[in-house]
């Protein structure tokens, strides 16, 4: 097992071989760790395989895996999502089992389920308690979300506590999170680049040491980010590139994406569109959704490859399926804009409307205005001006200024892609009318 854990950080493919051997030998924690590699953590994404391994470990008595399987179900990933009330109830029971076994992440996620709720009756008091419990059990994720949720929770729902009591609890969560991040930085290099009160030079030195001496891929990647973005220091694209390359070869999709961007623009490395395309392909294959979205653009614009509309649509569908709202939006807008041109008439409208609905339901407020305009125009959905204004109001309430502007003056705040689509439709209509005129 120890061999597998070391390889997970330095050579994920060898790590997978070692962990699979441990899993097949009855080491259930090996099944759990192997499952994580199939979630885009160094191996190509395979959600059903990850769910199978988590279930195997859970059934074998390794209870943290029960929580990991439940979280996978609630993330609604393709092929493994909990679709029915019965399946969601079963996922909640898995979280409860893992939380009872003192798994901090499971307690925190169960708290989020009660707080939101993802399933069942909303219970902010119970949700907050579980998040606090997860934080006390050394779950950095739980501390982070406990801080956020305690800030937004209704005081009466928390048992009529006073504001100063809430402030004290939040301060406790923040301190606990800082302590956990500090420990992770010292041990594995994680969070070194985001620790409060840690000088950038200190974080860079620690990450560099872990990258060099342990070949710790995450540390190489984090250090590259710091150099690329110039966090509390000068930007160093040339220094970031070889570190991204190490992490990319090790299977970190985000590192491949960043390195592809450096080659695309010639930042610290030679400008090379073919190499950029190849790296973006690897990023997408490793499950980095943003890489698939940009790869879609590269196929359309023939950057480093031949133009291929079908491949562009396919990789963006993949990213959208991984709940990347930006990819859903770009795909939806493109499909509607090119309906009847590069996409069969009617099909682009229908799928485009569905993609924009998904993006709006996610975290893309501009997509809500796009979706509102589909109802206003009757593109891909029945024309419904009332629904259009309600959806635009949702975007406005989320802070989208264009949506607020459109509600007041549609002519001044209609997105350019909508105007361009209307112009193309008008030209097509005019050409059709001219063709029907008698000679």
C-alpha positions in Angstrom: 0.0 0.0 0.0 2.7 2.4 0.9 4.4 1.8 -2.5 1.1 2.6 -4.2 0.7 5.9 -2.3 4.2 7.0 -3.1 3.7 6.3 -6.8 0.3 8.1 -6.8 2.3 11.3 -6.2 5.3 10.5 -8.4 4.3 8.1 -11.1 0.5 7.6 -11.2 0.5 4.8 -13.7 2.8 2.7 -11.6 0.8 3.7 -8.6 -2.3 2.4 -10.2 -0.6 -1.0 -10.8 0.5 -1.2 -7.2 -2.9 -0.1 -5.8 -4.8 -2.6 -8.0 -2.6 -5.4 -6.7 -3.3 -4.2 -3.2 -7.1 -4.0 -4.0 -7.2 -7.5 -5.5 -5.2 -8.8 -2.5 -8.0 -7.7 -0.2 -6.6 -4.3 0.9 -9.9 -2.3 0.7 -8.1 1.1 1.2 -6.2 0.3 -2.0 -9.5 0.0 -3.9 -10.5 3.4 -2.4 -7.2 5.1 -3.4 -7.3 3.5 -6.9 -10.9 4.8 -7.4 -9.6 8.4 -6.8 -7.2 8.0 -9.7 -10.2 7.4 -12.1 -11.7 10.7 -11.2 -9.2 12.7 -13.2 -6.5 12.4 -10.6 -3.8 11.2 -13.0 -5.7 8.6 -15.0 -8.3 9.1 -17.7 -11.7 9.7 -16.1 -13.9 6.6 -15.7 -16.7 7.3 -13.3 -18.3 3.8 -13.4 -15.0 2.2 -12.6 -14.4 4.6 -9.7 -17.9 3.9 -8.4 -17.3 0.1 -8.6 -14.1 0.4 -6.7 -15.6 2.7 -4.0 -18.5 0.2 -3.6 -16.1 -2.7 -3.3 -14.1 -1.0 -0.6 -17.2 0.1 1.2 -18.7 -3.4 1.2 -15.4 -4.7 2.4 -15.6 -2.5 5.5 -13.5 0.5 4.6 -16.1 3.1 5.6 -14.4 6.2 4.2 -15.1 4.7 0.8 -18.8 4.7 1.5 -18.6 8.5 1.9 -16.6 8.8 -1.3 -19.1 6.8 -3.3 -22.0 8.9 -1.9 -20.3 12.1 -2.9 -19.8 10.7 -6.4 -23.5 9.9 -6.5 -24.4 13.5 -5.4 -22.0 15.1 -7.9 -24.3 13.7 -10.7 -21.4 12.5 -12.8 -22.4 10.7 -16.0 -23.4 7.1 -15.5 -23.2 7.1 -11.7 -25.5 9.9 -10.6 -28.3 9.3 -8.1 -31.4 9.9 -10.1 -34.3 8.7 -8.0 -35.4 9.5 -4.4 -34.5 5.9 -3.5 -31.0 6.3 -4.9 -30.5 9.6 -3.1 -31.7 8.1 0.2 -29.2 5.3 -0.2 -26.4 7.8 -0.8 -27.4 9.7 2.4 -27.2 6.4 4.3 -23.7 5.8 2.9 -22.6 9.3 4.2 -24.1 8.5 7.6 -22.2 5.3 7.8 -18.9 7.0 7.0 -19.6 9.9 9.3 -20.4 7.5 12.2 -17.0 6.0 11.5 -15.5 9.6 12.1 -14.7 10.4 8.5 -14.6 14.2 8.5 -15.2 14.7 4.8 -18.3 12.5 5.0 -19.7 14.4 8.0 -19.1 17.7 6.2 -20.7 16.6 3.0 -23.7 15.2 4.9 -23.9 18.6 6.5 -24.0 20.3 3.1 -26.8 17.8 2.0 -28.9 19.0 5.0 -28.0 22.6 4.6 -28.7 23.1 0.9 -30.5 20.5 0.7 -29.4 18.2 -2.0 -31.9 15.6 -0.7 -34.6 15.7 1.9 -35.9 18.4 4.2 -33.7 21.5 4.6 -32.3 21.6 8.1 -29.7 24.3 8.6 -29.1 23.6 12.3 -28.3 19.9 11.6 -26.3 20.8 8.6 -24.2 23.3 10.5 -23.6 20.8 13.3 -22.3 18.2 10.9 -20.1 20.7 9.1 -18.6 21.7 12.4 -18.1 18.0 13.3 -16.3 17.4 10.0 -14.0 20.3 10.7 -13.2 19.0 14.1 -12.3 15.7 12.5 -9.6 17.4 10.5 -11.5 17.8 7.2 -10.1 20.9 5.5 -13.1 20.8 3.1 -15.6 20.8 6.0 -13.8 23.8 7.7 -14.0 25.8 4.5 -17.6 25.1 3.9 -18.6 25.4 7.6 -17.1 29.0 7.4 -19.2 29.8 4.3 -22.4 28.3 5.5 -22.2 29.7 9.0 -21.8 33.1 7.5 -25.0 32.8 5.4 -27.2 30.8 7.7 -30.2 32.3 9.4 -29.4 32.8 13.1 -32.8 31.5 14.1 -32.2 28.3 12.2 -29.0 27.8 14.2 -30.9 27.8 17.4 -31.4 31.5 18.0 -27.7 32.1 18.7 -26.3 35.6 18.9 -24.2 37.3 16.3 -21.1 37.3 18.4 -21.5 33.6 18.9 -21.6 33.1 15.2 -18.5 35.2 14.7 -16.6 33.2 17.3 -17.6 29.9 15.6 -16.5 31.2 12.2 -13.1 32.4 13.6 -12.6 28.9 15.1 -13.3 27.2 11.7 -10.9 29.6 9.9 -8.1 28.9 12.5 -8.7 25.1 12.2 -8.6 25.3 8.4 -5.3 27.3 8.6 -3.8 24.7 10.9 -4.8 21.8 8.6 -3.4 23.6 5.6 -0.2 24.3 7.3 0.2 20.6 8.2 -0.6 19.6 4.6 1.9 22.1 3.3 4.6 20.6 5.5 3.7 17.1 4.7 2.8 17.1 1.0 3.1 20.6 -0.3 -0.7 21.1 -0.7 -2.0 24.6 0.1 1.5 26.0 0.4 0.6 28.6 -2.3 -2.6 29.7 -0.6 -1.7 29.7 3.1 -2.4 33.0 4.8 0.5 34.6 6.5 3.1 32.5 4.6 5.5 34.5 2.5 5.5 33.6 -1.2 9.3 32.8 -1.0 8.7 30.4 1.8 5.9 28.6 -0.1 7.9 28.5 -3.3 10.9 27.1 -1.4 8.8 24.3 0.2 7.1 23.4 -3.0 10.4 23.4 -4.9 11.9 21.1 -2.3 9.0 18.6 -2.5 9.0 18.8 -6.3 12.8 18.1 -6.5 13.4 15.7 -3.7 10.1 13.7 -3.8 9.1 14.3 -7.4 5.7 15.3 -5.9 3.6 16.2 -8.9 1.1 18.4 -7.1 3.9 20.5 -5.6 5.5 20.9 -9.1 2.1 22.0 -10.4 1.4 24.5 -7.5 4.9 26.0 -7.8 4.4 26.4 -11.5 1.1 28.3 -10.9 2.8 30.6 -8.5 5.5 31.4 -11.0 3.1 31.8 -13.9 0.8 34.1 -12.0 3.5 36.0 -10.2 1.9 35.5 -6.8 3.7 37.9 -4.5 6.6 38.1 -6.9 7.6 38.5 -10.5 6.1 36.3 -13.2 8.4 33.6 -14.5 6.8 31.8 -17.5 10.1 30.2 -18.4 10.5 28.8 -14.9 6.9 27.6 -14.8 7.0 25.7 -18.2 9.3 22.8 -17.2 7.4 22.3 -13.9 4.0 22.2 -15.7 5.6 19.6 -18.1 6.6 17.4 -15.2 3.1 17.6 -13.7 1.5 17.1 -17.2 3.6 14.0 -17.9 2.5 12.7 -14.5 -1.1 13.0 -15.4 -2.3 16.3 -14.0 -4.7 17.6 -16.7 -4.7 21.2 -15.4 -0.9 21.3 -15.9 -1.2 20.2 -19.5 -3.8 22.9 -20.0 -1.5 25.6 -18.6 1.5 24.4 -20.6 -0.7 24.4 -23.8 -1.6 28.0 -23.1 2.1 28.9 -22.7 2.9 27.3 -26.1 -0.1 28.9 -27.8 1.0 32.4 -26.9 4.8 31.8 -26.8 5.0 32.8 -23.1 8.4 31.6 -21.8 8.5 28.9 -24.4 8.6 28.8 -28.2 5.2 29.5 -29.8 4.0 26.2 -31.2 0.3 25.7 -32.0 0.7 22.1 -32.9 2.3 21.4 -29.5 -0.3 23.5 -27.8 -3.1 21.4 -29.5 -1.4 18.2 -28.5 -1.1 19.3 -24.9 -4.8 20.5 -24.8 -5.8 17.1 -26.2 -4.0 15.4 -23.3 -5.6 17.8 -20.8 -9.0 16.9 -22.1 -8.3 13.2 -22.1 -7.2 13.5 -18.4 -10.6 14.9 -17.5 -9.8 18.6 -17.3 -13.1 20.1 -18.5 -11.8 23.5 -19.3 -9.2 21.8 -21.5 -12.0 20.1 -23.5 -13.8 23.4 -23.9 -10.7 25.2 -25.3 -9.9 22.1 -27.4 -13.3 22.6 -29.0 -12.3 26.2 -29.9 -9.0 25.0 -31.4 -10.9 22.5 -33.6 -13.2 25.2 -34.8 -10.4 27.8 -35.4 -8.0 25.2 -36.9 -5.4 26.1 -34.3 -2.6 23.4 -34.5 -5.0 21.0 -36.3 -7.4 20.8 -39.2 -10.9 22.3 -38.7 -13.3 19.6 -37.4 -16.7 20.7 -36.4 -17.9 17.3 -35.2 -14.9 16.8 -33.0 -15.4 20.3 -31.6 -18.9 19.5 -30.6 -17.9 16.1 -29.2 -15.2 17.4 -26.8 -17.5 20.3 -25.6 -20.3 17.9 -25.0 -17.8 15.9 -22.8 -16.9 19.1 -20.8 -20.5 20.1 -20.4 -21.3 16.5 -19.2 -18.7 17.1 -16.5 -20.8 20.1 -15.4 -18.5 22.8 -16.7 -21.0 25.7 -17.1 -18.7 27.7 -19.4 -18.4 24.7 -21.8 -22.2 24.2 -21.7 -22.6 27.9 -22.5 -20.1 28.1 -25.4 -21.5 24.9 -26.9 -25.1 26.1 -26.5 -24.5 29.5 -28.1 -22.5 28.0 -31.0 -25.2 25.4 -31.7 -28.0 28.0 -31.8 -25.9 30.4 -33.8 -25.1 27.8 -36.5 -28.4 26.0 -36.6 -29.3 25.4 -40.2 -25.8 26.2 -41.3 -23.2 23.9 -39.9 -25.7 22.0 -37.8 -28.9 20.4 -39.1 -31.8 22.9 -38.9 -33.8 22.5 -35.7 -31.3 20.1 -34.0 -28.9 23.0 -33.1 -31.7 25.0 -31.6 -33.0 22.1 -29.5 -29.6 20.9 -28.1 -28.4 24.5 -27.7 -31.4 25.4 -25.6 -30.8 22.4 -23.4 -27.1 23.3 -23.0 -27.9 26.8 -22.0 -30.5 25.6 -19.5 -27.8 23.4 -17.9 -25.3 26.3 -17.8 -28.0 28.5 -16.2 -28.8 25.9 -13.6 -25.0 25.7 -12.9 -22.9 28.7 -12.0 -23.1 30.7 -15.2 -25.3 33.8 -14.7 -24.7 35.1 -18.3 -26.2 31.8 -19.5 -29.4 32.7 -17.7 -29.8 35.8 -19.9 -29.0 33.7 -23.0 -31.6 31.2 -22.0 -34.1 34.0 -21.2 -33.6 35.3 -24.8 -34.4 31.9 -26.2 -37.8 32.2 -24.6 -38.1 35.7 -25.8 -37.3 34.7 -29.4 -38.8 31.2 -29.4 -35.5 29.6 -30.3 -35.4 26.0 -29.4 -38.1 26.5 -26.8 -41.7 27.8 -27.0 -41.9 31.6 -27.1 -42.8 32.8 -23.6 -42.0 36.5 -22.8 -43.0 36.0 -19.2 -40.6 33.1 -18.8 -38.0 35.2 -20.5 -38.3 38.0 -17.9 -38.3 35.6 -15.0 -35.1 33.9 -16.2 -33.4 37.3 -16.9 -34.5 38.4 -13.4 -32.8 35.3 -12.0 -29.6 36.4 -13.7 -30.0 39.9 -12.5 -30.5 38.7 -8.9 -27.2 36.8 -9.2 -25.4 40.0 -10.1 -25.4 39.9 -13.9 -25.5 43.6 -15.0 -26.3 42.8 -18.6 -29.4 40.9 -17.5 -30.5 43.8 -15.3 -29.9 46.2 -18.2 -31.9 44.0 -20.6 -34.9 44.0 -18.2 -34.8 47.8 -18.5 -33.9 48.3 -22.1 -33.6 45.1 -24.2 -32.3 47.0 -27.3 -29.2 48.2 -25.5 -28.3 45.0 -23.7 -29.0 42.1 -26.1 -25.8 39.9 -26.4 -24.0 40.4 -29.7 -24.4 36.7 -30.7 -28.2 37.1 -30.6 -28.1 40.1 -32.8 -25.7 38.4 -35.3 -28.0 35.4 -35.4 -31.0 37.6 -36.1 -29.1 39.3 -38.9 -28.2 35.9 -40.5 -31.8 34.7 -40.2 -33.0 37.9 -41.9 -30.6 37.5 -44.8 -31.6 33.8 -45.2 -35.3 34.9 -45.3 -34.6 37.6 -47.8 -32.6 35.2 -50.1 -35.5 32.7 -49.8 -38.1 35.3 -50.8 -35.9 36.5 -53.7 -35.6 32.9 -55.0 -39.4 32.5 -54.9 -40.1 35.6 -56.9 -41.3 34.9 -60.5 -38.7 35.5 -63.2 
